[in-house]
Amino acid sequence: MIGITGRGSFEKRGRVNVGVGYAISINQIKRFLGCLHSGRVVDHATLGATVATDDRGRVIVSNILDTSDAYRRGLRYGDQLLSFADAP
């Protein structure tokens, strides 16, 4: 995989960095290259919610931002997702 690190969260513990890094895949970057080369600020959209699988295997909304488009359209904490982007 080739990508660009978009954000990194690292804690220094002795001589080893431990943490999480977030990368943008090269396929996503290709969509924004023109904007990046021109110096414009590029923003990447998010759902504004996180999901988790419960003990029965259901996908449940575990957190949602009340300022997100998903919230404005009716998605709420505790809702079960049956499909997303036409995929079950």
BALOBA-1460 file (C-alpha; in Angstrom, 3 decimals):
// residues 88
<rec num="1" residu="m" x="0.000" y="0.000" z="0.000"/>
<rec num="2" residu="i" x="1.221" y="3.457" z="-0.836"/>
<rec num="3" residu="g" x="-0.262" y="6.429" z="0.948"/>
<rec num="4" residu="i" x="0.319" y="9.683" z="2.773"/>
<rec num="5" residu="t" x="0.210" y="9.888" z="6.536"/>
<rec num="6" residu="g" x="-2.583" y="12.308" z="7.331"/>
<rec num="7" residu="r" x="-2.370" y="12.278" z="11.095"/>
<rec num="8" residu="g" x="-0.351" y="10.485" z="13.743"/>
<rec num="9" residu="s" x="-0.899" y="10.117" z="17.455"/>
<rec num="10" residu="f" x="2.243" y="8.874" z="19.153"/>
<rec num="11" residu="e" x="3.266" y="8.617" z="22.775"/>
<rec num="12" residu="k" x="6.937" y="8.389" z="23.514"/>
<rec num="13" residu="r" x="7.775" y="5.606" z="25.963"/>
<rec num="14" residu="g" x="11.481" y="5.249" z="26.352"/>
<rec num="15" residu="r" x="13.008" y="4.630" z="22.940"/>
<rec num="16" residu="v" x="9.859" y="3.224" z="21.314"/>
<rec num="17" residu="n" x="6.977" y="5.232" z="19.857"/>
<rec num="18" residu="v" x="3.638" y="3.590" z="20.569"/>
<rec num="19" residu="g" x="0.438" y="4.901" z="19.035"/>
<rec num="20" residu="v" x="-1.818" y="5.058" z="16.041"/>
<rec num="21" residu="g" x="-1.162" y="6.451" z="12.582"/>
<rec num="22" residu="y" x="-3.799" y="7.316" z="10.003"/>
<rec num="23" residu="a" x="-2.994" y="7.173" z="6.313"/>
<rec num="24" residu="i" x="-4.774" y="8.164" z="3.125"/>
<rec num="25" residu="s" x="-4.547" y="5.563" z="0.352"/>
<rec num="26" residu="i" x="-3.019" y="6.511" z="-2.984"/>
<rec num="27" residu="n" x="-6.385" y="5.942" z="-4.705"/>
<rec num="28" residu="q" x="-8.001" y="8.601" z="-2.515"/>
<rec num="29" residu="i" x="-5.071" y="10.960" z="-2.990"/>
<rec num="30" residu="k" x="-5.411" y="10.749" z="-6.783"/>
<rec num="31" residu="r" x="-8.879" y="12.335" z="-6.520"/>
<rec num="32" residu="f" x="-7.435" y="15.369" z="-4.718"/>
<rec num="33" residu="l" x="-4.092" y="15.841" z="-6.481"/>
<rec num="34" residu="g" x="-5.272" y="18.744" z="-8.615"/>
<rec num="35" residu="c" x="-6.506" y="20.636" z="-5.555"/>
<rec num="36" residu="l" x="-3.348" y="19.853" z="-3.600"/>
<rec num="37" residu="h" x="-1.073" y="21.036" z="-6.420"/>
<rec num="38" residu="s" x="-3.008" y="24.303" z="-6.695"/>
<rec num="39" residu="g" x="-2.525" y="24.991" z="-2.978"/>
<rec num="40" residu="r" x="-6.190" y="24.713" z="-2.022"/>
<rec num="41" residu="v" x="-7.272" y="23.251" z="1.325"/>
<rec num="42" residu="v" x="-8.782" y="19.806" z="0.816"/>
<rec num="43" residu="d" x="-11.262" y="18.352" z="3.299"/>
<rec num="44" residu="h" x="-12.276" y="14.699" z="3.499"/>
<rec num="45" residu="a" x="-15.829" y="13.970" z="4.601"/>
<rec num="46" residu="t" x="-16.716" y="11.537" z="7.390"/>
<rec num="47" residu="l" x="-19.933" y="9.902" z="8.508"/>
<rec num="48" residu="g" x="-19.734" y="11.622" z="11.895"/>
<rec num="49" residu="a" x="-20.571" y="8.380" z="13.662"/>
<rec num="50" residu="t" x="-18.849" y="5.235" z="14.833"/>
<rec num="51" residu="v" x="-20.272" y="1.736" z="14.952"/>
<rec num="52" residu="a" x="-19.553" y="-1.414" z="16.923"/>
<rec num="53" residu="t" x="-20.657" y="-5.023" z="16.717"/>
<rec num="54" residu="d" x="-22.686" y="-6.255" z="19.699"/>
<rec num="55" residu="d" x="-22.618" y="-9.746" z="21.189"/>
<rec num="56" residu="r" x="-25.306" y="-10.881" z="18.719"/>
<rec num="57" residu="g" x="-23.293" y="-9.733" z="15.683"/>
<rec num="58" residu="r" x="-25.450" y="-6.676" z="14.973"/>
<rec num="59" residu="v" x="-23.786" y="-3.427" z="13.849"/>
<rec num="60" residu="i" x="-24.914" y="-0.672" z="16.244"/>
<rec num="61" residu="v" x="-24.194" y="3.070" z="16.236"/>
<rec num="62" residu="s" x="-21.888" y="3.507" z="19.236"/>
<rec num="63" residu="n" x="-21.287" y="7.250" z="18.931"/>
<rec num="64" residu="i" x="-22.583" y="10.079" z="16.745"/>
<rec num="65" residu="l" x="-21.863" y="13.788" z="16.447"/>
<rec num="66" residu="d" x="-25.005" y="15.880" z="16.787"/>
<rec num="67" residu="t" x="-23.550" y="18.261" z="14.196"/>
<rec num="68" residu="s" x="-23.128" y="15.532" z="11.554"/>
<rec num="69" residu="d" x="-25.239" y="15.127" z="8.449"/>
<rec num="70" residu="a" x="-26.051" y="11.550" z="9.552"/>
<rec num="71" residu="y" x="-27.558" y="12.916" z="12.786"/>
<rec num="72" residu="r" x="-29.535" y="15.584" z="10.934"/>
<rec num="73" residu="r" x="-30.947" y="12.825" z="8.705"/>
<rec num="74" residu="g" x="-32.110" y="10.773" z="11.694"/>
<rec num="75" residu="l" x="-29.294" y="8.370" z="12.632"/>
<rec num="76" residu="r" x="-29.123" y="8.016" z="16.425"/>
<rec num="77" residu="y" x="-27.016" y="6.337" z="19.105"/>
<rec num="78" residu="g" x="-28.103" y="2.706" z="19.474"/>
<rec num="79" residu="d" x="-29.576" y="2.405" z="15.960"/>
<rec num="80" residu="q" x="-28.852" y="-0.852" z="14.148"/>
<rec num="81" residu="l" x="-27.335" y="-0.624" z="10.667"/>
<rec num="82" residu="l" x="-28.836" y="-3.156" z="8.273"/>
<rec num="83" residu="s" x="-26.981" y="-1.953" z="5.156"/>
<rec num="84" residu="f" x="-24.564" y="0.774" z="4.096"/>
<rec num="85" residu="a" x="-23.920" y="1.971" z="0.525"/>
<rec num="86" residu="d" x="-26.181" y="-0.782" z="-0.828"/>
<rec num="87" residu="a" x="-24.171" y="-3.523" z="0.966"/>
<rec num="88" residu="p" x="-25.774" y="-5.621" z="3.735"/>
